[in-house]
Amino acid sequence: TTLALSAPDVLLIDADEGLARVQAAHRKDASICKTFDEVKADVNAAKGIYKTIVVDTGGALVDMMKQFVVDHPKEYQGGTKKTGGISLQGFGYVKQLFLDFSAERRKTCNVVYLFHESMSKQNDGVFYELICEGAARTLVYQPADLAAHLMIVNGRRVLGFTPTEEYTAKSA
């Protein structure tokens, strides 16, 4: 989060209430959002004011989008299961919401999505992947120009943009 806040003219969309973990000296303008409606309203109000929108975290944003689909059954028919929760068709709506949201923001500014990662053991090593439910995990790479894995090497932060056997990434 701190590294992302070093971007030019940045607005942080704090979707997982993580701003408190950022040292006060590094904080920038922020919007703490609990719903996708709030995210849309705040980002639309910021149009033309900021050069960069940072969403912390993308996984929390996708969760908000899932709830948005569930809360709007007339707009997203078939988006919920009869037993409650989001359906497979609902995930399709979430995919389109994410792609549309990203495309609209990219028209006027830089967009940075931050994700937490999970670590799993694979073959004889470990593999890091985004924490984001199901197919949404691969969806986030679709509109991205770049995607990096942040790691500490010899005490320094390093971004890896080339996918490896240890993590996913996307280079230009």
Secondary structure, DSSP 8 states (H G I E B T S, - for coil): -TTGGGSSSEEEEESSS-GGGS-GGG--EEEE-SSHHHHHHHHHHTTTT-SEEEEE-HHHHHHHHHHHHHH-TTTSTT-B-TTSSB-HHHHHHHHHHHHHHHHHHHTTSEEEEE--EEEEEETTEEEEEE---TTHHHHTTSS-S-B-EEEEETTEEEEE-S--SSB--B--
